[in-house]
Amino acid sequence: MPAAPVGLIGLAVMGQNLALNIEEKGFPIAVFNRTTSRMEAFVAANPGKRLIPCRTMEELVASLAPPRRILVMIKAGDPVDQQMALLKPLLAAGDVFVDAGNSWFQDTERREREFAAAGFRYLGMGVSGGEEGARHGPSMMPGGDRSAFDLLAPVLTKIAAQVDDGPCVTYIGPGGAGHFVKMVHNGIEYGDMQLICEAYDLLRQVAGLEPEALADLFAEWNAGDLQSYLIEITADILRRQDPDSGRPMVDVILDAAAQKGTGRLTAQYSLELGAPVPTIDAAVIARLLSALKTERVAASAVLAGPPSAPPANREACIAQVRAALYAAKVCSYAQGMAMIQRGGRENDWGLNLAEIARIWKGGCIIRARLLDDISQAYRRNADLPNLLLDDAFREEIAARQAGWRATVQAAVANGIACPAMSASLAYFDSYRRERLPANLLQAQRDYFGAHTYQRTDREGVFHTEWTG
C-alpha cells in the first residue's frame, strides 16, 4: 500500500469514527493506539478499508508521506505533552502534529511554540459533533500554524460536515485560537442545553404537559425558528419509553448531571477576559447543584416553596415559553460571540465571527437555524460589538420580550428554578440600560478601600473622605 497522507493516534470512539470518515472520503490512513489490541480489533472489524495498522509509532511515521500529518485524539492535558515528547525524535522538519482533543488553549499556544522551535508544525483543532459527527462530518476549528492547515485542508474539507455555503471547517487563527473557539462553543452548548431543560421543566411542572405531548411540541418547534440538533434530540428523548418499566425514559434517569469541564473553563476564563457570560455561568452552576442529589432530597422534605398555580391559558403559556426560549438562546449566543470577539482582540488572532458561526451550522452539537442569522449579522457588520445590537435580532427580541418576561415571572411564582433563562434576561436588561447601580457600588469601594471613582460631570479620578 502506498504511503498514507495522514495518520491518527488514539482509537477511542471518536478516533475510530474519525479514521473511518477519513478513509471513506478517499484517504488511506495509518492508525496507532497505545494499546495494540484495540488497534488490531479496530482494523479487523473493518475489513477492506484502507487502514494501515501500526504497532509502534516508528511504524506510523514510516507509513506516512512527507511532510507527515498526524492527528492525535487523546485525553487533554499531560497525555498530549507525553505524546509530543515521544513523537519529536521521529519527526522531520515541516511535519505536522494536530491535537484534535479539547486542550486548554494556552497549552496549545505553548506547544505550538515548542514545536516551531524544533522545526515542526502544530495545529490545535477543536472537533465537535460527538461520535456521529466524527463518523459522518464534524464541525472543526483548527488554529495554529497556517501552513499546517493548508497541508491538511484537502482532507479536512472533505471529512467536515457540508452545508449550503461550504464545509464546516475553516482556519480560525494563529496560536490557540482554534481550541479557544471550541471551548466557547462548548460553553454555548452548556447554556443551550440548560435553557432547553428549563423550558421542559416549566412546561411539565407548570403547564402540566406529559413527555409524549412534550415530544410532539419540541418536534413542532424544531420545524420553525428553534430548529436545532439539541431541540431535535430532545423530542426523541421525550418520546422514548423505558423497556423495563414502561415509563418515559426521561423519568427513570437520575437528575444529576455530569460535565467534562469545557463549560467551566469558559466561565472561568470569561472572568479573566472581562467578557460576561452569565447564561453559561448559570448552566455550569445548575449542573453542580443537580449533582447535590442527596442534599436536595433531604432539603425537599423541609424547605417549602409557593403553591403551584397552573396557567389560566395553557396554549398562551406554551407560546410564552417558546418565545422565552428563543430570546434567551439569542442572549446566550450573544454572550458567547462577544467573548470570542474579546478573546480574539486580546490575543491578536484576527477572528472572523461570521465564518465561525457559519462552520457551526452543520456537524456540531449547537448546529441550528439560528446560526445562519448570526453569520449574516456579522457579515453585515464585522465589528458588531454585540449580537443584540443587530437590527434583525433587536426586532426578534422585541417581538418576544413580553413572553420571555411572563415565563420568568411564572417560574418564580411557581418556585421553578430557571437560572439560565433568568440570567439571559438579566444580561439583556443590564446591557440595554444606560445607567446601572454600579455608581453606588463604586462609592462603597471608595468608602472602605479608597479605590477612587470617576464622575459623570467632569474628567479625572476622585476620592471622597467619607468619614471625615
N, C-alpha and C positions, 0 to 999 in steps of 0.2 A: 504493500500500500504506500502511495506517495506521502511525503511529509504533510502533516496536518497544518492548516492555517491558524488553529487555536487549540489551546489545551485548557483543561479545567481541573482544579484541585478542590476536593470536598464534595462527596457524593451522598450527602443527606438528601432529604426530599427535594429541596429547592435546587440543589446542584444536579441531581439526576434529571429533573424536569427541564432545566435549562440546557443540559447537554443534549437531550432528545430534541429539543426545539432547534438548537444549532444544527444538529445532524439532519433533521427533517428539511431545513431550509437550504440544504445543499453543501454543507461544510463538514468534511471529516473532522473528528475531534478526538484528541488524546485525553484520556481520563486517568486520574490518580486519586487514591484515597489512602489516608494513613493506615486504616485497617484494610489490608489487601483483600480479605474475604468479601468485604462489601463491594469493592470494585469488581471482583470476579463475578459475584452474584448479579450485579447490575448488567454487566456485559452479556452474561449467559441468558438473562431474562429478555434480552433484546437482540436475538439473532438476526443477521442480515443487515444490521445497522453499521454505519461506518464509524464504529467506536474503536479506538486504538487503546487496548488495555496496557497500563504502565504500572509495574510493580515497584518501581523506585522513581524518585524524582529525576535521577540521571536518565532513565528510560523516557520519561516525559519530555525532558528538554531535548533529547536526541530525536524525538518523534516530530518535532516542530520545525516548520520552515522559518528561516531567519527573515526579519527580526522576530524573535519568538514572542508570542502573545499568550499570556497565561492569566486566566480568570481564576480567582480564589474565592470560594464561597464557604467560609468557615466562621466560627464564632468570633465576634468582635472582641477587641482588647489584646491581651498578651499573645493569644494564638496567632494573630496576624504578624506581630513582630517576630515571633519564633519562626513562622513560615518564611518571612523575608530573609532572616538570617540563614536559613537552610538553602534557600534558592540563590542567594547572591553569588556564592562561589561557582555556580553552574552557568550563570548568565554571561552574555557578551554585551558589549556596548550597544545601546539602542534597543535592547529587549524591553518588553512591556509587562509590567505587573499590574493587574486590575483587582483591587479589593472591592468585591461586589456584595459585601455584608453591610451591616448597619454600624459602621465605625463612627466614633466621635470625630467631628470634622477637624478639630485641632490636631488630633492624632494623625489624620490624613495629611495635613499640611506638613507636619514633622517628617512623616515617612516620605513624602514626595521630595523634600529637601535632601534627605539621606540618600535616596535612590539617585537623584540627579547628581549628587556629589560623586557617586560611584559610576556614573555614565549610563545609568538605566532610566527608563521612563515609567511613571507611576500614574495610575488613574484611581480615584476613589469614586465608585459608582453605586448610587442608590438604585435598588431594584424593587419595584412594587407590583403587587398582583397576586401574592401568595403562590401556592404550588400550581394552580390553574394558569395564572398569568405567566409563570416561568415556562410552563409547557407550551402554551399557545400564543403568547405575546404579552410581555410585561410592559410597563412604563419604566424607562431607565433614565437616570440622572447622572451622567458621568462628568466629573470635574478633575482638573489636574493638568497634565501635560497635553497641550492641544495637538501636538504631532502624534501622540499616542492614540488620542481619539480618532484622528484621521486614519490611522492604520487599521483601527477596529471598526470604523464606520460601515464598511461593506457588510460585515457580519451583524452589527447592532441594528442597522436599519432594516435588515431582513427579518430578524427574530423579534423585533418590537411589535407591540400592538399597532394595527393600522387603522387610522381614522380618515375622515373625508379630506383633511388637509395635510396628510403625511404620516410618517411613522412616529410613534410616541417615544422618541429619543432625540435629544439634542445636546450639543456641547453646552454645559451650564456655565462654566467659567474656570479660572485657574484655582490652584491650591485645593482647599477643602470645600469648594462651592457645591459640588455635587452631593456630598454627604450632608452638608448643611441644609440644602433644599429638601433632601429626602427626610431629614429629621423634622423639619417644619411640616412637610407633607403628612408625616405620621402624627404630629400634633393636631393638625386639622382633622385627621381621621378620628382621633380621640374625641374631639369636640363634636364631630358629626354623629358618631355612634351614640354619645351621651344624649344629644338632642333628640334623636330618634327614640331612644329608650324613655325619655321624659314624655314625649308625645304619646307613646304606647301606654305609659303609666297613667297619664291623665285620662286618656280615652277609656281605659279599662276601669279605673277606680272611680272616676267622676261621672263619665258618660255611660258606664255600665256595659261596654261592648266586650263580648267574649272573643277568644282568639280566632275563631273561624270568621267572624264578622270583621275583625281587625285585619285578617289576612286579605279579605276582599277589598277593604278600604285602602290598605297600603298598595295593593296591586293597582287599584284605580289611580291612586296618587302617582304611581310610577309611570303612568301613561301621560302625565302632564308636566307641569313646571318643576315638580320634585323628582323627576326621573333620575335615578342613580343606581349604582350597583348595590349600595347599602339599603336603599328602600326596597329594591327587588328581592334581596335575600331575606329581608325582614318579613316580607309577605310569605316567602317559602317556609321560613322558620315557624311562623304563627299557624301555618296550615298543617304542619307535621304532627302526627299522633304518636305517642309512645307505644310501641308494640307490646310492651309488658303490662302496662297498667290501663291502656286505652285512653289515658288522659292526654291533653295537649302537651306536646314535648316541652314547651316553654315552662310549664308548671312543674315539671319534675327536675328541672335544672336548678341547682343551688344558686341563690342570688349573692354570690361572692365572686367579683371579677378579678382577674389577674392582669398583669401588664409586664411587658418586657423592657420598658424604660425609656423608649424614644419620646413618648409624650411628656414624661417627667423632665427629660433633658431639654425639650423645647421650652417648657415652663421655666426651668431654671435659667437657661441662657437668655430668655426674653427679659428677665430682670437685669441681668448684667448689661444687656444691649440697650435697655430703656425702651423696649417695644412691647407695650402691654398686650397680653393675650388672655384676658380673663375667662373666656369660654373654655379654652384649653386648660387653664388652671383649674377651673371648676370640674372639668371632666376627669382630670387626674385625681383630684380630691374625692370625687364621687366614687371612684374605684377603690380608693383607700378606705373610705367609710364602708363600702359594701363588704370589704374583707373583715370588718369587725362583726362578723355574723353572730357569734356567741354573745357579745355585749349587746348587740341590737335586740336579740331575742329577749334578753333579760330586761332591757330598757322598755321594750314594748309592753311589759306587764305592769309598769309603774308610771310611765310618762304618758299623760293623756294629751290628745290633740283636739281640734274642734270637731263638732259633729259633721258628718258628711251632708252636703247639700247638693243633691242631683240637679242638673241644669233644667231650667224650665222648658228649654227647647233643645233637644239632643242634636238635631241637624245643625242648628246655629253654633252649638258648642264644637261640633266636628269641624265646621268651616273655620272657626276661630283658631283651633289647634293647627289646622293646615296652614293658615296664614302665619301663625306664630313660628311654626317650624321653618317655613321658607325664610322669613325675616331673620330669625336667629341664625340660620345657616349662612346667610349672606354676611351677617356681622362676624361670624366665626371665620369665614374665608377672608373678610376684610382685615381681620387681625393677623391672620397668617401671612397674607400677601404684604402687609405693611411691615411685618417682621422680616420677611425675605428682602424687601426693599432696603430696610435699615441695615441688615446684615451685609448686603451687597455693597452698600456705600461705605460701611465701616471697614470692610476688608478689601475695598477697591477691586471687586470681582467683575463689575460691569454686567450685572444680571439683566436678562430680558424677561420681564414678568409676563408679557403676552405669550412668549414662547413656552415658558414654564407652565402656564395654565393650559396651553394647547396640548402639551405632551401628557397631561393628566386626564385628557378626555377619553382615553382608552387604556385598558390594561391594568391600571392601578386601582386600589381599593376605594379611593374617593372619586372615581370617574362618575361624571354627572353631566346632565344637560346644562346645568348652571355654569360649567367651566367654559363653554363656548362664549357665553355672555361676558365672563370675566376676561377671557382672552381679548375679546373685541373692545372691552373698556380700556385695556392697556394699549391696544393698537391705536385707539383714538387719542390717547394721551399717555405716552410712556412715562411721564413724570407725575402721574396722578398720585397725590400724597395718600389718598385713602379711597378704597373702592366705594365707600358710602357717598363720595362726592361726585361720582359719575352720574350724569343726568338720568340715564336709564334705570340704574339701581336706586337712585333717590326717589324716582316715581314709584318703583315697585315696592319699596319700603313704606312710602306714604300710603299706598293703597291697602297695605296690610297692617298698619300700625295699630289700629283700633282692636283688631282681632288678637294681635300679639299681646297688647296690654290686658285685654279681657282674659286671655288664657293664663297669664301670670297671676292675675288677681284671683281667678278661680282656683288655681293651685294653692295659693296662700290661704284662701278661705277654707279649703278642704284639708289643709295640713299635708299636702303632697309636695315634697321637695322637688324643685325644678332648678337646680343650681346653674346649669349651663344656659338654659333659656333666660333665666333672670340675669345672669352675667352678661349675655349678649345685649339685653335691653339696657342694663346699666352702662355698658360701653357706649351704646348708641346715645343714651341720654347725656352722658358725660361729654362725648365728642361733639354733640350738637350745641352745647351751652357755651355762651360767650364768657360767662363768669361762674367759677366753681368756688366752694368754700375753702379752697386752699389758702386764701388770704388769712383766715383765722388760724389755720394750721401753721403757716409761716410765722405768724405773730407768736404762737405758742413756742415754736422752736427758738425764736429770738428771746422770748421771756426766760426760758430755763437754760438756754445754752449760748446766748449771744450769737446766734447763727446768721444774723442780719436778714434784711429783706430789701426788695425793690418797691418803688412807689408807682402808683398809677398816674401821678401828676407831674413827675419830673424824673430825669435820668439819675442814675447813681445807685450806690449801695448804702443802706442805712441801718442804724441800730438804735433802739429806744431803751433807756434806763427805766424799766417797767416798775421797779420797786423804789425808785428814788423819791 
